[in-house]
């Protein structure tokens, strides 16, 4: 778990070797757990320990997959095209006015840029204003409770 916490803390600098090391540790833990469960005369350890370990490994695999999966680039191009189309329509509407309303222009620009920024920031939660460090701290707390 310490290795996994370290990877999530420095996710921007991790290499595939770090993830493969975690997978090797998972394999060692699984093999040790299976051997220990087989050595027990009662099936209770098997029914309690192995499903919990499997779920822990599944969660780490899901988390790694989420880090690697992103929307297609066309989604971001369409977001840009939608912003340009909205700006074009707003500009045509304001062209008929005798005097442009700077307040409306600034609000429109701020909302458009803010929306694009927030969508990109949510997509990459380790970089911008929105952070997922709380989840990492929960993992650290669980680890501290195990010691």
Buried (B, 14 or more C-beta within 10 A) or exposed (E): BEBBBEBBBEBEEBEEEBBEEBEEBBEEBBEEBBEEBEEEEEEEBBEEBBEEBEEBBEEBEEEBEEBEEEEEEEEBEEBEEEBEEEEEEBEEEBEEEEEEEEEEEEEBEEEBEEEBEEEEBEBEBEEEEEEEEEEBEEBBEEEEEEE
